[in-house]
């Protein structure tokens, strides 16, 4: 076994290697496949807990009791990929590596024997690290200790390597929306303005100023809390089947987390129509279906999935609120990586994503809502609002108030 120092490298004696990164706190570990210019080819080359596999590279969750890991099969890495970087960042938002010594262990993936270890020295304000890299040089695969830190978190790494997952932050240009709330007072000026921009008029009343609502024309959308996206693509409302995937994991070294995902359907007057959850897997004549209960939250990917056929929803269903509850009483401060994402059920394409970036010591959270507009399209808004409730029944009233 070799104890590596920054900049040192070793030839790989195994075709398949696993890199895990351990620390006293839970870390998010990811891998990026890079070309000769040091960039990813597309977002598909970013391998992490919710996109756990790519060509020759896979992510494995430690489930909170062991380190997350990236495995590289050098025989399956596609031509043109010359480097795989392994990154790590503390799971807790805003936490730095100050006082935390992460250690990367490079193993033979087939027999788990240790090939090398690396502990980056003198860490401080960094909130993300490129820890090691697996790279191709003169036909030989090698591993190099890096230890490069970023003060702006995983988003800084993503930007450097060409990943567009931070593109939702492009919503900030929308702060030009606040002038719109100022515009209404001169009501006399609105009639001439409205005819040129009728498409923008319906969404405006449904969205708080500055929330940065967009549509699906530019591809996958990542939302921040209270932001809204119109489910319109190519000028046409999305009225096919969609799936709301909800996922979570235990906090570092935590116990299994048995959370329950649900959706509550409401009418035009915020009246409760029905709730779909693990005890009632179908509502509104099967237009809304639940995948069933997940008892642990272990592993990457969605833990529970709710399928909604937007085109089959009765007209009296005008609002859907997606919730997650902890019936066992565990608080969301004991949960890591909670998120929801909307997918096209036919293709599996991820349309919208919302990562819960804060936590409160409560047992329920309203993750997102879908609202039917007068024009017929649906809008999705990221919520992230916590509620003291262990069951979906206790969420009905606060969710109605949030519509």
Order of alpha helices (4+ residues) and beta strands (2+ residues): beta-beta-beta-beta-beta-beta-beta-beta-beta-beta-beta-beta-beta-alpha-alpha-alpha-alpha-beta-beta-beta-beta-beta-beta-beta-beta-beta-beta-beta-beta-beta-beta-beta-alpha
